[in-house]
Amino acid sequence: MRLLKLHAAVSTPLLIMLSVAAFSGRPTSNQFEEITVGKITVVDSTGRARVILAGGFPPRRAELAGLLFINEDGHEAGGLVYRGTRDTTGEIHAGAILTFDQYRNDQIVALQYDHSGSRKRQGLTIQERPDTLSDILKEAYRAIETAPTAELRDSLTRHYMARIPPEDLPARRLFLGRDFARASVVTLSDPAGRPRLRMEVDSLGTASIAFLDESGRVVRVISP
């Protein structure tokens, strides 16, 4: 009986301590040499998804890999994605983009590299968008996002672009970078997205500053 009492006196507190430790909810950490995974969702303290790391984002962006950022309301807020391959003829088709989205809208700041065959461009783009999406633009996004094939997405894009008023579309206000003509440029545009001032050093090294009117016609050039 004395042995049983001694055993109970020792084991009971030990069991209580183990039970408390097991259900305390303390976070644990693990170390791995290598993980193979298609998608990782990072959540905040409330369990809301805030970052998605994936090797593809089907159906519309299956060829892209990288990160998507999610705001507190569950809407995409930007991302860092990339792609790159050669086609059967050996031509390069590659790109990478870091974007920052307007709230419940699309990108307004983008740092982008775009390479298709012999055409290559890289730079910083600043866009202006309406504060709220119009009903027709929401409809267009839903239709294009859920289209099962690239051909249908292209057809829907052409269909909606012909119907959406210009004031509902984004306007590029600034581009700073290297364009398809191998020129180093800074292009400033008006609120409608029409280029009005272009500073350029072309592919031959010639520098100029050009002023354009609303139709895109050059009305004055300042050269060295």
N, C-alpha and C positions, 0 to 999 in steps of 0.2 A: 504493500500500500504506500509505503514511503517513497519507493521508486516511481510509482505511478503519479503521486503528487508532485514530485520533482520534475517529471517529464511534462506534466501539464503546465507547471509554472514557467518552464522554459519555452515550450512550443507555442503556447497561446499568444504571447506578445510577438513572437517571430511571425506567426501566421497573420496577425493584424498588420504588422509592418509591410509584409509582402503584398497583402491585399490593397493597402493604401497606395503603395508604389505602382501596382498594376493598373489602378483606375484613376491615377492622378492626372492623366491627360498630358503629361510632359512631352514636348516635341522630341523626336529622335532624329538622329542624322546617320546617314549611311555613306560609305565610300565604295566606289566601284572603279575598276580598271577601265571598263568599256561598257557602254549601253547602246543597243540598237533599237531605235524607236521611230515610229512614223510621225508622232505628234506629242507634244508636251503642252499642257495648259497650266499656267501659273495663276494662282488665285490669291486674293487678299485675305485679310483676317476674317471677313464675313463670308468667304467662299465664292465671291464673284470672280469670274475670269477677267484677268487684266492683261495678260500677255499670252500669245499662242506662238509656239515654235513648231514648225512643221516642214516636212519635205515636199509638200504640195498642198494647194488649196483648191480642190475641185468644187464645182465643175468648171468655173470660168477661168481660174488661174492655176490649173493643175501643173503647168510647167514651171511655176515659180516656187522657190523655197525661201524660207527666212522667218521673219517675225511679223506679227500683227499686234498692234497696241489697241486695247479696249478701255474706254473710259468707265466711270462709275455707273453710268446709266446703261451699260451694256452695248454701246455703239462703237464701231470701229473708229479709231482716232488717228490712224497713220500706220506706218510700217516700214520695214527694211527687207526688201525681197530682191532676188536675182535669178538669172537664167543664163545659159550659154551652151551653144552646140554648133556643129558644122552640118550642113545638109549634104545630100548625095553628090553635089557638085563641088563640095569643099568650101562653100561660102560660109562665113561666120554669121550667126544670128545670136546676139548676146545683149545683155542689159542688166542694169542694177539701178535701184531707186530707193531713196530714203524720203518718205513723205510725212507731212504733218497736215491733218485734215481739219477743216472747219467743223464746229460742233454739228453733228447730225447732217453732215454734208460730205463733200469729197475734198481732195487735196487742194491746199492753197499755197503750200511751200513744198518744193521738190528739188532734191539734188539727184541728178539723173545721168546715167551713161546709156547710150543707145547705139547699137552697132548692127548693121544689116548689110552684108556684102561689102561694097566699097564705101558705103555711106556711114559716117560715124559722127556722133555729136555728144557732147557732155557739157553740163553746166548747171547753174542754179536758176530756177524758174519761180517767180512769184505771181500768183493768180488772185483775181478778185471774184467773189461769188455772192449771189444774193444771200441775205441773212436766213431766209427760209426757202425750202424747196417748193416749187409750184406743183400742183396736182399732176400735171402732165409729165413733169420730170420724175416724180415719184413713180408714176405708172411705167415710165420708160426704164427706170432702174430695176423695178420688180421683174419686168418682162425679160430684159437682157440678162439679169442675174440668174434666172431660172431656165434660160434656153439651154436645151440639151446638147446642141452642136455649135461649132464655131460658125458654120454657114448661116444658121438661123440667127445667131447673135449679130453677125454682120448685117443681115437683112433687116433685123429689128432696129439696129442703130441707124441705118439709112432712113428707115421709115419715120422714126421719131425725130431725127435731126431736121427733117423737112417740116415738122409740125411745131417744134418748140420755138417760142419767140426768142429773139436775140437777147432780150434783157434777162431771160431766165438762165442763160448759158454763162459759163465762166469766161472771164476776160483776162488774158495774159498781160500783166502790167510791166514785168521786167524779165529779161533773159540776160544772163551773164555767163559767157562760156565760149566754147569752140563749136562753130556751126558746121553743117554738112559741106560747106564750101571751103573748109579749112581756114576760116577766118576767126580771129579772136574778136568778139563783139560784146558790146553792152547796148541792148535795145530797150528803150523806154516807150511804153504805149499809153494811150488815153483810156478812160473808163470803159470804152467799147472794145478794147483790145487791139486798136489800130496803132501800128508803130508810128511814132512821131519824131523820135530822135534816135539816131544810131551812131555810136562811136565804134570804129572798126580799124583793125590792122589786118589786111587781107593776107592771102597765102603767099604773096610775093613780098610782104613786109611793108606795104604802103599804108600809111595812116590817114584817116579822114574822119570828119564829123558831118553827118548829113541830117538835114531837117526835112520832114515829110509832111504833106497835107493829109486831109482826111481820106482821100482816095488812094493814098500810098505813093503819090508822085513826089519825087525829090525836088524841093523848091530852093534849097541852098546847100552848098557844100563848102566846108572849111578844110583846106588841105595844108600841108606843111609849107 
